[in-house]
Amino acid sequence: MDALHLAIAFSYEISLITADEGLAASAKVLGVPVQILRL
């Protein structure tokens, strides 16, 4: 499911907000703006 969210954010050029460090790292590699929630 993370890959789908990342693909949508990439395709629509929108930011991703997540608490998942791995997803955030993948977003950064693809150049997707990401905000990491600290819980």
ZABA-270917 format. One record per atom (N, C-alpha, C): x, y, z; chain; residue number from 1. Coordinates in pm, whole numbers, plus 50000, padded with zeros to 5 digits. Example, Ala and Ser with C-alpha at 12.3 -4.5 7.8 and 13.67 -1.06 7.14 Angstrom:
2
<r><c1>51319</c1><c2>49431</c2><c3>50780</c3><kette>A</kette><nr>1</nr></r>
<r><c1>51230</c1><c2>49550</c2><c3>50780</c3><kette>A</kette><nr>1</nr></r>
<r><c1>51320</c1><c2>49670</c2><c3>50780</c3><kette>A</kette><nr>1</nr></r>
<r><c1>51285</c1><c2>49775</c2><c3>50708</c3><kette>A</kette><nr>2</nr></r>
<r><c1>51367</c1><c2>49894</c2><c3>50714</c3><kette>A</kette><nr>2</nr></r>
<r><c1>51290</c1><c2>50003</c2><c3>50787</c3><kette>A</kette><nr>2</nr></r>
end
This chain:
39
<r><c1>50082</c1><c2>49881</c2><c3>50000</c3><kette>A</kette><nr>1</nr></r>
<r><c1>50000</c1><c2>50000</c2><c3>50000</c3><kette>A</kette><nr>1</nr></r>
<r><c1>50087</c1><c2>50126</c2><c3>50000</c3><kette>A</kette><nr>1</nr></r>
<r><c1>50202</c1><c2>50120</c2><c3>50068</c3><kette>A</kette><nr>2</nr></r>
<r><c1>50292</c1><c2>50235</c2><c3>50070</c3><kette>A</kette><nr>2</nr></r>
<r><c1>50336</c1><c2>50273</c2><c3>49930</c3><kette>A</kette><nr>2</nr></r>
<r><c1>50364</c1><c2>50173</c2><c3>49847</c3><kette>A</kette><nr>3</nr></r>
<r><c1>50409</c1><c2>50201</c2><c3>49711</c3><kette>A</kette><nr>3</nr></r>
<r><c1>50301</c1><c2>50275</c2><c3>49632</c3><kette>A</kette><nr>3</nr></r>
<r><c1>50176</c1><c2>50240</c2><c3>49655</c3><kette>A</kette><nr>4</nr></r>
<r><c1>50066</c1><c2>50307</c2><c3>49587</c3><kette>A</kette><nr>4</nr></r>
<r><c1>50058</c1><c2>50453</c2><c3>49629</c3><kette>A</kette><nr>4</nr></r>
<r><c1>50066</c1><c2>50478</c2><c3>49758</c3><kette>A</kette><nr>5</nr></r>
<r><c1>50062</c1><c2>50616</c2><c3>49807</c3><kette>A</kette><nr>5</nr></r>
<r><c1>50179</c1><c2>50697</c2><c3>49753</c3><kette>A</kette><nr>5</nr></r>
<r><c1>50295</c1><c2>50636</c2><c3>49748</c3><kette>A</kette><nr>6</nr></r>
<r><c1>50413</c1><c2>50703</c2><c3>49696</c3><kette>A</kette><nr>6</nr></r>
<r><c1>50398</c1><c2>50733</c2><c3>49547</c3><kette>A</kette><nr>6</nr></r>
<r><c1>50346</c1><c2>50638</c2><c3>49472</c3><kette>A</kette><nr>7</nr></r>
<r><c1>50325</c1><c2>50657</c2><c3>49328</c3><kette>A</kette><nr>7</nr></r>
<r><c1>50225</c1><c2>50769</c2><c3>49302</c3><kette>A</kette><nr>7</nr></r>
<r><c1>50120</c1><c2>50776</c2><c3>49381</c3><kette>A</kette><nr>8</nr></r>
<r><c1>50019</c1><c2>50881</c2><c3>49363</c3><kette>A</kette><nr>8</nr></r>
<r><c1>50080</c1><c2>51017</c2><c3>49395</c3><kette>A</kette><nr>8</nr></r>
<r><c1>50154</c1><c2>51027</c2><c3>49505</c3><kette>A</kette><nr>9</nr></r>
<r><c1>50219</c1><c2>51154</c2><c3>49542</c3><kette>A</kette><nr>9</nr></r>
<r><c1>50315</c1><c2>51197</c2><c3>49432</c3><kette>A</kette><nr>9</nr></r>
<r><c1>50390</c1><c2>51103</c2><c3>49378</c3><kette>A</kette><nr>10</nr></r>
<r><c1>50485</c1><c2>51133</c2><c3>49270</c3><kette>A</kette><nr>10</nr></r>
<r><c1>50412</c1><c2>51180</c2><c3>49145</c3><kette>A</kette><nr>10</nr></r>
<r><c1>50308</c1><c2>51108</c2><c3>49106</c3><kette>A</kette><nr>11</nr></r>
<r><c1>50234</c1><c2>51139</c2><c3>48983</c3><kette>A</kette><nr>11</nr></r>
<r><c1>50165</c1><c2>51274</c2><c3>48987</c3><kette>A</kette><nr>11</nr></r>
<r><c1>50108</c1><c2>51308</c2><c3>49103</c3><kette>A</kette><nr>12</nr></r>
<r><c1>50033</c1><c2>51432</c2><c3>49116</c3><kette>A</kette><nr>12</nr></r>
<r><c1>50119</c1><c2>51547</c2><c3>49171</c3><kette>A</kette><nr>12</nr></r>
<r><c1>50247</c1><c2>51518</c2><c3>49193</c3><kette>A</kette><nr>13</nr></r>
<r><c1>50341</c1><c2>51619</c2><c3>49244</c3><kette>A</kette><nr>13</nr></r>
<r><c1>50289</c1><c2>51684</c2><c3>49372</c3><kette>A</kette><nr>13</nr></r>
<r><c1>50251</c1><c2>51598</c2><c3>49467</c3><kette>A</kette><nr>14</nr></r>
<r><c1>50203</c1><c2>51646</c2><c3>49597</c3><kette>A</kette><nr>14</nr></r>
<r><c1>50294</c1><c2>51593</c2><c3>49708</c3><kette>A</kette><nr>14</nr></r>
<r><c1>50288</c1><c2>51656</c2><c3>49822</c3><kette>A</kette><nr>15</nr></r>
<r><c1>50369</c1><c2>51614</c2><c3>49936</c3><kette>A</kette><nr>15</nr></r>
<r><c1>50309</c1><c2>51491</c2><c3>50002</c3><kette>A</kette><nr>15</nr></r>
<r><c1>50396</c1><c2>51417</c2><c3>50066</c3><kette>A</kette><nr>16</nr></r>
<r><c1>50357</c1><c2>51298</c2><c3>50140</c3><kette>A</kette><nr>16</nr></r>
<r><c1>50382</c1><c2>51325</c2><c3>50288</c3><kette>A</kette><nr>16</nr></r>
<r><c1>50286</c1><c2>51287</c2><c3>50372</c3><kette>A</kette><nr>17</nr></r>
<r><c1>50301</c1><c2>51301</c2><c3>50516</c3><kette>A</kette><nr>17</nr></r>
<r><c1>50295</c1><c2>51161</c2><c3>50575</c3><kette>A</kette><nr>17</nr></r>
<r><c1>50397</c1><c2>51123</c2><c3>50650</c3><kette>A</kette><nr>18</nr></r>
<r><c1>50404</c1><c2>50986</c2><c3>50703</c3><kette>A</kette><nr>18</nr></r>
<r><c1>50482</c1><c2>50981</c2><c3>50833</c3><kette>A</kette><nr>18</nr></r>
<r><c1>50455</c1><c2>50877</c2><c3>50910</c3><kette>A</kette><nr>19</nr></r>
<r><c1>50535</c1><c2>50848</c2><c3>51029</c3><kette>A</kette><nr>19</nr></r>
<r><c1>50631</c1><c2>50733</c2><c3>51000</c3><kette>A</kette><nr>19</nr></r>
<r><c1>50626</c1><c2>50680</c2><c3>50880</c3><kette>A</kette><nr>20</nr></r>
<r><c1>50707</c1><c2>50564</c2><c3>50840</c3><kette>A</kette><nr>20</nr></r>
<r><c1>50841</c1><c2>50613</c2><c3>50784</c3><kette>A</kette><nr>20</nr></r>
<r><c1>50948</c1><c2>50586</c2><c3>50857</c3><kette>A</kette><nr>21</nr></r>
<r><c1>51082</c1><c2>50631</c2><c3>50816</c3><kette>A</kette><nr>21</nr></r>
<r><c1>51124</c1><c2>50572</c2><c3>50681</c3><kette>A</kette><nr>21</nr></r>
<r><c1>51090</c1><c2>50446</c2><c3>50657</c3><kette>A</kette><nr>22</nr></r>
<r><c1>51125</c1><c2>50381</c2><c3>50531</c3><kette>A</kette><nr>22</nr></r>
<r><c1>51054</c1><c2>50445</c2><c3>50413</c3><kette>A</kette><nr>22</nr></r>
<r><c1>50927</c1><c2>50474</c2><c3>50430</c3><kette>A</kette><nr>23</nr></r>
<r><c1>50850</c1><c2>50540</c2><c3>50324</c3><kette>A</kette><nr>23</nr></r>
<r><c1>50905</c1><c2>50680</c2><c3>50299</c3><kette>A</kette><nr>23</nr></r>
<r><c1>50940</c1><c2>50750</c2><c3>50404</c3><kette>A</kette><nr>24</nr></r>
<r><c1>50997</c1><c2>50884</c2><c3>50391</c3><kette>A</kette><nr>24</nr></r>
<r><c1>51129</c1><c2>50879</c2><c3>50314</c3><kette>A</kette><nr>24</nr></r>
<r><c1>51211</c1><c2>50780</c2><c3>50343</c3><kette>A</kette><nr>25</nr></r>
<r><c1>51339</c1><c2>50767</c2><c3>50272</c3><kette>A</kette><nr>25</nr></r>
<r><c1>51316</c1><c2>50739</c2><c3>50124</c3><kette>A</kette><nr>25</nr></r>
<r><c1>51219</c1><c2>50654</c2><c3>50093</c3><kette>A</kette><nr>26</nr></r>
<r><c1>51188</c1><c2>50624</c2><c3>49953</c3><kette>A</kette><nr>26</nr></r>
<r><c1>51137</c1><c2>50749</c2><c3>49881</c3><kette>A</kette><nr>26</nr></r>
<r><c1>51054</c1><c2>50826</c2><c3>49950</c3><kette>A</kette><nr>27</nr></r>
<r><c1>51002</c1><c2>50949</c2><c3>49891</c3><kette>A</kette><nr>27</nr></r>
<r><c1>51116</c1><c2>51045</c2><c3>49858</c3><kette>A</kette><nr>27</nr></r>
<r><c1>51211</c1><c2>51058</c2><c3>49948</c3><kette>A</kette><nr>28</nr></r>
<r><c1>51324</c1><c2>51148</c2><c3>49925</c3><kette>A</kette><nr>28</nr></r>
<r><c1>51406</c1><c2>51104</c2><c3>49805</c3><kette>A</kette><nr>28</nr></r>
<r><c1>51425</c1><c2>50973</c2><c3>49789</c3><kette>A</kette><nr>29</nr></r>
<r><c1>51500</c1><c2>50921</c2><c3>49674</c3><kette>A</kette><nr>29</nr></r>
<r><c1>51431</c1><c2>50959</c2><c3>49544</c3><kette>A</kette><nr>29</nr></r>
<r><c1>51298</c1><c2>50955</c2><c3>49543</c3><kette>A</kette><nr>30</nr></r>
<r><c1>51222</c1><c2>50987</c2><c3>49422</c3><kette>A</kette><nr>30</nr></r>
<r><c1>51199</c1><c2>51137</c2><c3>49405</c3><kette>A</kette><nr>30</nr></r>
<r><c1>51239</c1><c2>51215</c2><c3>49504</c3><kette>A</kette><nr>31</nr></r>
<r><c1>51221</c1><c2>51360</c2><c3>49494</c3><kette>A</kette><nr>31</nr></r>
<r><c1>51082</c1><c2>51406</c2><c3>49534</c3><kette>A</kette><nr>31</nr></r>
<r><c1>51008</c1><c2>51321</c2><c3>49604</c3><kette>A</kette><nr>32</nr></r>
<r><c1>50874</c1><c2>51358</c2><c3>49651</c3><kette>A</kette><nr>32</nr></r>
<r><c1>50891</c1><c2>51433</c2><c3>49784</c3><kette>A</kette><nr>32</nr></r>
<r><c1>50835</c1><c2>51553</c2><c3>49794</c3><kette>A</kette><nr>33</nr></r>
<r><c1>50844</c1><c2>51625</c2><c3>49921</c3><kette>A</kette><nr>33</nr></r>
<r><c1>50775</c1><c2>51544</c2><c3>50030</c3><kette>A</kette><nr>33</nr></r>
<r><c1>50838</c1><c2>51534</c2><c3>50145</c3><kette>A</kette><nr>34</nr></r>
<r><c1>50783</c1><c2>51452</c2><c3>50253</c3><kette>A</kette><nr>34</nr></r>
<r><c1>50797</c1><c2>51521</c2><c3>50387</c3><kette>A</kette><nr>34</nr></r>
<r><c1>50695</c1><c2>51508</c2><c3>50470</c3><kette>A</kette><nr>35</nr></r>
<r><c1>50699</c1><c2>51554</c2><c3>50608</c3><kette>A</kette><nr>35</nr></r>
<r><c1>50688</c1><c2>51430</c2><c3>50695</c3><kette>A</kette><nr>35</nr></r>
<r><c1>50778</c1><c2>51418</c2><c3>50790</c3><kette>A</kette><nr>36</nr></r>
<r><c1>50779</c1><c2>51302</c2><c3>50879</c3><kette>A</kette><nr>36</nr></r>
<r><c1>50713</c1><c2>51340</c2><c3>51011</c3><kette>A</kette><nr>36</nr></r>
<r><c1>50610</c1><c2>51264</c2><c3>51048</c3><kette>A</kette><nr>37</nr></r>
<r><c1>50543</c1><c2>51284</c2><c3>51176</c3><kette>A</kette><nr>37</nr></r>
<r><c1>50622</c1><c2>51212</c2><c3>51283</c3><kette>A</kette><nr>37</nr></r>
<r><c1>50651</c1><c2>51279</c2><c3>51391</c3><kette>A</kette><nr>38</nr></r>
<r><c1>50720</c1><c2>51219</c2><c3>51505</c3><kette>A</kette><nr>38</nr></r>
<r><c1>50615</c1><c2>51186</c2><c3>51610</c3><kette>A</kette><nr>38</nr></r>
<r><c1>50599</c1><c2>51059</c2><c3>51636</c3><kette>A</kette><nr>39</nr></r>
<r><c1>50498</c1><c2>51016</c2><c3>51734</c3><kette>A</kette><nr>39</nr></r>
<r><c1>50561</c1><c2>50985</c2><c3>51868</c3><kette>A</kette><nr>39</nr></r>
end
